[in-house]
Amino acid sequence: MSEPASDDAAFGRWAIIILARLAGAAMTVVALLITAERFPAPQWTGYPLVFVGLFVVFMVPQLLARKWRSPSE
């Protein structure tokens, strides 16, 4: 049997999940600014970035949590 993760490891994993959510939210905001032509980039580049940002916000934390889940006994 493996030992449960230490508090330091758990805090690090929690911080990574929070940073992933924040990065995805920031990417989505920038992408929306691009699509609204408020940011100096071609408008078409904003649309894929919106989808990538939303994927990072909603799916990456779940995938990381599933990967780091404690094994069931």
N, C-alpha and C positions, 0 to 999 in steps of 0.2 A: 504494500500500500504506500502511496506517496503522501508526504506531509502536506498539510494545507499551506497556502501561500502566506508569507509573512506580512505583517502590516505594511512594511515599506514597499514590498512588491505589489500589494493590493492598492496602495496609494498611487504608485507609479502607473498602474494599469488604469485606474480611475482617471488620472490626469490625462493620459493619452486619449481616452474616450472623450473627455470634455474638450480637449484641443482639437480632436477630429471634428466634433460638432461645430465648434467655433470656426474652424477653417472652412468647413462646408458652407456655413452661413455667410461668412465673408465672401466666399467665391460666388455664392448666389446673388448677393447684393451687388457685387461688381459686375456680374453678368447682366443683371437687370439694368444697371446704369449703362452698360454697353448697348443693350437692345433699345434703350430709350435715347441713344445717341448723346448721352451726357458725359461719356468717357471716350477719349481719343483712340478708338479701335473700330475696325469694320463691324457693322451691325450684325452680320451673319455669324460672327464668332461668339456673340453673346448667347445664342440659343443652345448650342451644345454645352456651354459652360453652366447654364442654368440646370440642365439635367445632371451633369456631373456633380455640381454642388449639392443638389437635392439628394442624389445617391449617397454622397459622403455624409450628409446630415442624418439621413434616415436608415441607411443600410450598414455603413461601416461600423458604427457603434454596436449594432446587433451582431455582426460577424465577429468582431473582436471579443465581445462578451461570450459568445458561443465557443470561440477558440480557447478562451481562458477559463471556462467553467470548470469547477471542481468535478472530478470524476464521481459518478454515483457509486454507491456501495452495494 
